[in-house]
Amino acid sequence: MKRNPLLVPAALAAVASVAAIGYYSGRTAALATLQVRVDTPAAKAADATISTKGKGSIGTTATYTAANRRSATGRLLTSAVSNPSATAPLPPPNAPLKQTFAELKARADAGDAAAASRLFHDIQNCAEVQRINQMMPNFANRVLNGDPSSMSPGAAQRSDRMLGMIQKNLDFAQDNAALCADVGPDEMAALVPATLEAAQAGDPRAANCYVGANLNNWPGVLDNPNWISDYKANALPLATAAVQQGDWPMVGLMASAYAGGVRSNTMLTQVTGANPVQAYSYAKLMSLGQPAGNTSNRATNNLTNLASQLSSDQQQAADAWAQNAYQQYFASTPRQPGEVGNAMRSCQVGP
């Protein structure tokens, strides 16, 4: 197959602060134009077994009122305005974070839900831009330096897919270059507190990101041990509030945390502890929302395995709890394919 040259513009160097990558050969004709740029009673009986005072029960009283939540779709509720500044317009989209940070933080600290959400998303975007600028140039070099003539068809296809991924990432960085210009350590150090504040204000993505975080998402945690105590105090109330808003990804996070095990060894698991009854309860709730025609053998096997660890009474109570929770919180918010799996990537932005 004839290969055409691929131009990698010097914009990669200009924005990512690395040496320019020149001409590279070995791409398919389809990629020849690619330019890489930076850029119920029963429920009561269930609650007797799945204690509303226990960790992670949906009956746990949340500390955040409906007045400052978002809907499960992410739309800010009109009742969320809690202070005069919340009626003021936000800075224009993509305005440099370096210039808007102080205003957004002050408004977020004063209870402005929209400002809190905006600050979280802007800092998160800039954190992703930094990651891209640090990693993608070298990754692009390695991919582009491969010799297509020595690749099998499958390897060439994988290489082309990687190039497409690189392009999307670099485009994201370029599109957010103005937003993130001159952003430094002071702004980036506010990411974890901003995530918590936005989650408390009702941003569903922030809540999933915060509750489902691991220490790799929190650079600087050793210098801020209060972040750990904040997490222990806030993770379950946030999760409860999100579930009560019909948030399927949060159900997935809770099911995984209560299941325990090596693959579920997150900070949330350390808060909840492993609990087969709770794990089955949330897994059962997920199964009730399984999208039609999208049956998962893995999920079915997991539910069967968890059920085997329960007594008949425990399973009956958990089934009743899950059915009640589904009818109360999720009947009007159908679960979408891939939605629960995406919960683990709530802290990831970009393409």
VEXDREN-2710 file (C-alpha; in Angstrom, 1 decimal):
% VEXDREN-2710
k/r/px/py/pz
1/MET/0.0/0.0/0.0
2/LYS/1.3/3.4/-0.9
3/ARG/2.1/5.6/2.1
4/ASN/2.0/9.3/2.0
5/PRO/4.0/11.8/4.1
6/LEU/2.6/13.2/7.3
7/LEU/3.1/16.8/8.2
8/VAL/3.5/17.4/11.9
9/PRO/3.4/21.2/12.3
10/ALA/5.6/23.2/14.5
11/ALA/2.6/24.1/16.6
12/LEU/3.3/21.0/18.6
13/ALA/6.5/22.6/19.7
14/ALA/5.1/26.0/20.2
15/VAL/2.3/25.0/22.6
16/ALA/3.8/21.9/24.2
17/SER/7.3/23.4/24.6
18/VAL/9.1/20.6/22.9
19/ALA/11.2/20.4/19.8
20/ALA/9.2/20.4/16.5
21/ILE/8.5/17.1/14.8
22/GLY/9.2/17.4/11.1
23/TYR/8.2/15.2/8.3
24/TYR/7.4/11.5/8.9
25/SER/6.5/8.9/6.4
26/GLY/4.5/5.7/6.8
27/ARG/0.9/6.8/7.2
28/THR/-2.0/5.5/5.1
29/ALA/-3.6/7.7/2.5
30/ALA/-6.6/8.2/4.8
31/LEU/-4.3/9.9/7.4
32/ALA/-2.2/11.8/4.9
33/THR/-4.0/15.1/5.8
34/LEU/-3.7/14.6/9.5
35/GLN/-2.1/17.6/11.2
36/VAL/-1.1/17.0/14.8
37/ARG/-1.7/20.1/16.9
38/VAL/-1.5/20.7/20.6
39/ASP/-4.1/21.3/21.9
40/THR/-43.0/0.3/49.9
41/PRO/-43.5/-1.8/53.0
42/ALA/-41.2/-4.2/51.4
43/ALA/-38.8/-1.4/51.3
44/LYS/-39.1/-0.8/55.1
45/ALA/-38.4/-4.5/55.6
46/ALA/-35.4/-4.0/53.4
47/ASP/-34.2/-1.0/55.3
48/ALA/-34.3/-3.1/58.5
49/THR/-31.6/-5.3/57.0
50/ILE/-29.8/-2.7/54.9
51/SER/-29.6/-0.1/57.7
52/THR/-30.4/3.4/56.8
53/LYS/-27.8/4.3/59.4
54/GLY/-25.2/2.0/57.8
55/LYS/-22.6/3.1/55.4
56/GLY/-23.9/3.9/51.9
57/SER/-27.5/3.3/52.5
58/ILE/-29.7/5.4/50.2
59/GLY/-31.7/6.2/53.4
60/THR/-28.7/8.1/54.8
61/THR/-29.6/11.7/55.3
62/ALA/-27.6/13.8/52.8
63/THR/-26.0/17.0/54.0
64/TYR/-26.8/18.8/50.8
65/THR/-30.3/20.1/50.2
66/ALA/-32.2/20.0/47.0
67/ALA/-31.8/23.8/46.8
68/ASN/-28.2/23.5/45.7
69/ARG/-28.2/20.3/43.6
70/ARG/-28.2/19.8/39.9
71/SER/-30.5/17.4/38.1
72/ALA/-29.1/14.0/37.0
73/THR/-28.7/15.5/33.6
74/GLY/-26.3/18.2/34.9
75/ARG/-28.8/21.0/34.4
76/LEU/-28.5/23.5/37.2
77/LEU/-31.8/23.7/39.0
78/THR/-33.3/27.1/39.2
79/SER/-33.5/26.7/43.0
80/ALA/-29.8/26.4/43.1
81/VAL/-29.2/30.1/43.4
82/SER/-28.3/30.6/47.0
83/ASN/-26.7/34.1/47.1
84/PRO/-26.9/37.3/45.1
85/SER/-23.6/36.8/43.3
86/ALA/-25.1/33.6/41.8
87/THR/-27.3/35.8/39.6
88/ALA/-24.4/37.6/38.0
89/PRO/-23.2/36.3/34.7
90/LEU/-20.1/34.1/34.6
91/PRO/-17.0/35.1/32.7
92/PRO/-17.2/34.4/29.0
93/PRO/-16.5/30.8/28.0
94/ASN/-12.8/30.0/27.5
95/ALA/-11.8/33.2/29.3
96/PRO/-8.3/32.7/30.6
97/LEU/-8.4/30.9/34.0
98/LYS/-5.5/33.0/35.2
99/GLN/-7.8/36.0/35.0
100/THR/-11.0/34.5/36.2
101/PHE/-9.7/32.2/38.9
102/ALA/-10.0/34.7/41.8
103/GLU/-13.6/35.8/40.9
104/LEU/-14.8/32.2/40.4
105/LYS/-13.2/31.0/43.6
106/ALA/-14.7/33.8/45.6
107/ARG/-18.2/33.2/44.2
108/ALA/-17.9/29.5/44.6
109/ASP/-16.8/29.9/48.3
110/ALA/-19.8/32.2/48.8
111/GLY/-22.2/29.4/47.5
112/ASP/-22.6/30.2/43.8
113/ALA/-23.2/26.8/42.4
114/ALA/-22.7/27.8/38.8
115/ALA/-19.3/29.4/39.6
116/ALA/-18.2/26.4/41.6
117/SER/-19.1/24.1/38.6
118/ARG/-17.3/26.4/36.2
119/LEU/-14.2/26.6/38.3
120/PHE/-14.0/22.8/38.6
121/HIS/-14.4/22.2/34.9
122/ASP/-11.9/24.9/34.0
123/ILE/-9.2/23.6/36.3
124/GLN/-9.9/20.1/35.3
125/ASN/-9.5/21.0/31.6
126/CYS/-6.2/22.7/32.3
127/ALA/-5.0/19.7/34.3
128/GLU/-5.7/17.6/31.2
129/VAL/-3.9/20.1/28.9
130/GLN/-0.9/19.9/31.1
131/ARG/-1.0/16.1/30.9
132/ILE/-1.3/16.2/27.2
133/ASN/1.6/18.6/26.8
134/GLN/3.8/16.5/29.0
135/MET/3.0/13.1/27.4
136/MET/1.8/13.5/23.9
137/PRO/4.9/14.8/22.1
138/ASN/7.1/11.9/23.1
139/PHE/4.2/9.5/22.4
140/ALA/3.7/11.0/19.0
141/ASN/7.3/10.6/18.2
142/ARG/7.3/7.0/19.1
143/VAL/4.2/6.3/16.9
144/LEU/5.4/8.3/14.0
145/ASN/8.9/6.8/14.1
146/GLY/7.5/3.3/13.4
147/ASP/8.2/1.9/10.0
148/PRO/4.9/1.1/8.3
149/SER/6.6/-1.2/5.8
150/SER/7.5/-3.6/8.5
151/MET/4.1/-3.6/10.2
152/SER/1.4/-6.3/9.8
153/PRO/-2.0/-4.9/8.6
154/GLY/-3.3/-5.2/12.2
155/ALA/-0.3/-3.3/13.6
156/ALA/-0.7/-0.6/11.0
157/GLN/-4.3/-0.2/11.9
158/ARG/-3.5/0.1/15.6
159/SER/-0.9/2.7/14.7
160/ASP/-3.3/4.7/12.7
161/ARG/-5.9/4.5/15.6
162/MET/-3.2/5.8/18.0
163/LEU/-2.5/8.6/15.6
164/GLY/-6.2/9.5/15.6
165/MET/-6.1/9.5/19.4
166/ILE/-3.0/11.7/19.5
167/GLN/-4.7/14.1/17.1
168/LYS/-7.8/14.4/19.2
169/ASN/-5.8/15.0/22.4
170/LEU/-3.6/17.6/20.8
171/ASP/-6.7/19.3/19.3
172/PHE/-8.1/19.4/22.8
173/ALA/-5.0/21.1/24.1
174/GLN/-5.0/23.6/21.3
175/ASP/-8.7/24.4/21.8
176/ASN/-8.0/25.1/25.5
177/ALA/-4.8/26.9/25.1
178/ALA/-6.3/30.3/25.7
179/LEU/-8.2/29.1/28.8
180/CYS/-5.1/27.6/30.3
181/ALA/-2.5/30.2/29.3
182/ASP/-0.1/31.1/32.1
183/VAL/-2.0/28.8/34.6
184/GLY/0.4/27.9/37.4
185/PRO/0.8/25.8/40.5
186/ASP/-1.5/28.1/42.6
187/GLU/-4.5/27.5/40.3
188/MET/-3.8/23.8/39.8
189/ALA/-3.4/23.3/43.6
190/ALA/-7.1/24.3/43.9
191/LEU/-8.3/21.3/41.9
192/VAL/-9.3/18.9/44.8
193/PRO/-11.0/21.6/46.9
194/ALA/-12.8/22.9/43.8
195/THR/-14.0/19.4/42.9
196/LEU/-15.4/19.0/46.4
197/GLU/-17.1/22.4/46.3
198/ALA/-18.6/21.8/42.9
199/ALA/-19.8/18.3/44.0
200/GLN/-21.5/19.9/47.1
201/ALA/-23.1/22.5/44.8
202/GLY/-24.6/19.7/42.8
203/ASP/-22.4/19.2/39.8
204/PRO/-22.9/15.4/39.0
205/ARG/-19.6/15.0/37.2
206/ALA/-17.7/16.6/40.0
207/ALA/-19.5/14.3/42.5
208/ASN/-18.6/11.2/40.5
209/CYS/-15.0/12.5/40.1
210/TYR/-14.6/13.3/43.8
211/VAL/-16.3/10.1/45.2
212/GLY/-14.6/7.8/42.7
213/ALA/-11.1/9.4/43.0
214/ASN/-7.9/7.7/43.9
215/LEU/-4.7/9.2/45.2
216/ASN/-3.4/9.4/41.6
217/ASN/-6.0/12.0/40.9
218/TRP/-4.8/14.1/43.8
219/PRO/-1.3/15.4/43.4
220/GLY/-0.3/17.4/46.5
221/VAL/-2.2/15.2/48.9
222/LEU/0.8/14.7/51.1
223/ASP/1.0/18.4/51.7
224/ASN/-2.8/18.6/52.3
225/PRO/-3.7/15.8/54.7
226/ASN/-7.0/17.6/55.4
227/TRP/-8.1/16.5/52.0
228/ILE/-8.3/12.9/53.3
229/SER/-10.4/13.9/56.4
230/ASP/-12.6/16.0/54.1
231/TYR/-13.1/12.9/51.8
232/LYS/-14.0/10.7/54.7
233/ALA/-16.6/13.2/55.9
234/ASN/-18.1/14.0/52.4
235/ALA/-17.8/11.0/50.1
236/LEU/-20.9/9.0/51.4
237/PRO/-23.2/12.1/51.7
238/LEU/-22.3/13.1/48.2
239/ALA/-22.9/9.6/46.9
240/THR/-26.2/9.4/48.7
241/ALA/-27.3/12.7/47.2
242/ALA/-26.3/11.7/43.7
243/VAL/-28.1/8.4/43.9
244/GLN/-31.2/10.2/45.1
245/GLN/-30.9/12.4/42.0
246/GLY/-30.9/9.3/39.7
247/ASP/-27.2/9.1/39.0
248/TRP/-26.4/5.7/37.6
249/PRO/-22.6/6.1/37.5
250/MET/-22.7/6.7/41.3
251/VAL/-24.6/3.4/41.7
252/GLY/-21.8/1.7/39.9
253/LEU/-19.2/3.3/42.1
254/MET/-21.1/2.2/45.3
255/ALA/-21.5/-1.3/44.0
256/SER/-17.8/-1.6/43.2
257/ALA/-16.7/-0.1/46.6
258/TYR/-18.9/-2.4/48.7
259/ALA/-17.7/-5.4/46.6
260/GLY/-14.2/-4.8/47.8
261/GLY/-11.3/-6.8/46.5
262/VAL/-8.1/-5.7/44.8
263/ARG/-9.7/-4.2/41.8
264/SER/-12.0/-2.1/43.9
265/ASN/-9.4/-0.8/46.3
266/THR/-10.3/2.8/46.0
267/MET/-10.6/5.5/48.6
268/LEU/-14.3/4.9/48.6
269/THR/-13.8/1.2/49.5
270/GLN/-11.7/2.3/52.4
271/VAL/-14.6/4.4/53.6
272/THR/-17.4/1.9/53.0
273/GLY/-15.5/-1.3/53.7
274/ALA/-16.5/-4.5/51.9
275/ASN/-20.1/-5.5/52.5
276/PRO/-21.8/-8.2/50.5
277/VAL/-25.3/-7.1/51.3
278/GLN/-24.7/-3.6/50.2
279/ALA/-22.7/-4.7/47.2
280/TYR/-25.6/-7.0/46.1
281/SER/-28.1/-4.2/46.8
282/TYR/-26.4/-1.8/44.4
283/ALA/-25.6/-4.5/41.8
284/LYS/-29.3/-5.5/41.9
285/LEU/-30.3/-1.8/41.4
286/MET/-28.0/-1.6/38.4
287/SER/-29.5/-4.8/36.9
288/LEU/-33.0/-3.2/37.1
289/GLY/-31.8/-0.4/34.9
290/GLN/-29.9/-2.6/32.5
291/PRO/-30.5/-1.2/29.0
292/ALA/-32.7/-3.4/26.8
293/GLY/-30.7/-5.6/24.5
294/ASN/-27.5/-4.9/26.4
295/THR/-27.3/-7.9/28.7
296/SER/-23.9/-8.3/30.4
297/ASN/-22.8/-11.8/31.3
298/ARG/-20.2/-10.4/33.6
299/ALA/-22.8/-8.3/35.5
300/THR/-25.1/-11.3/35.7
301/ASN/-22.4/-13.5/37.0
302/ASN/-21.3/-10.9/39.5
303/LEU/-24.9/-10.6/40.8
304/THR/-25.2/-14.4/41.1
305/ASN/-21.9/-14.5/43.0
306/LEU/-22.9/-11.8/45.4
307/ALA/-26.3/-13.5/46.0
308/SER/-24.5/-16.7/47.0
309/GLN/-23.0/-14.8/49.9
310/LEU/-26.3/-13.8/51.4
311/SER/-29.0/-15.6/53.4
312/SER/-32.4/-15.9/51.8
313/ASP/-33.8/-13.2/54.1
314/GLN/-30.9/-10.8/53.2
315/GLN/-31.4/-11.3/49.5
316/GLN/-35.2/-10.8/49.7
317/ALA/-34.7/-7.6/51.7
318/ALA/-32.0/-6.3/49.3
319/ASP/-34.2/-7.1/46.3
320/ALA/-37.0/-5.1/47.9
321/TRP/-34.7/-2.2/48.6
322/ALA/-33.3/-2.1/45.1
323/GLN/-36.8/-2.2/43.6
324/ASN/-38.0/0.7/45.8
325/ALA/-34.9/2.7/45.0
326/TYR/-35.4/2.1/41.3
327/GLN/-39.0/3.3/41.4
328/GLN/-38.2/6.3/43.6
329/TYR/-35.1/7.6/42.0
330/PHE/-34.5/6.0/38.6
331/ALA/-37.7/5.2/36.9
332/SER/-37.6/8.5/35.0
333/THR/-33.9/8.3/34.2
334/PRO/-33.1/5.3/32.0
335/ARG/-29.6/4.0/32.2
336/GLN/-27.6/4.4/29.1
337/PRO/-25.2/1.8/27.6
338/GLY/-21.7/2.4/29.0
339/GLU/-22.9/5.0/31.5
340/VAL/-21.9/3.1/34.6
341/GLY/-18.5/2.1/33.2
342/ASN/-17.8/5.7/32.4
343/ALA/-18.1/6.6/36.1
344/MET/-14.5/5.4/36.6
345/ARG/-13.4/8.0/34.1
346/SER/-15.3/11.0/35.6
347/CYS/-12.0/12.7/36.4
348/GLN/-10.8/12.4/32.9
349/VAL/-11.7/15.1/30.4
350/GLY/-10.6/15.6/26.8
351/PRO/-11.6/13.8/23.7
END
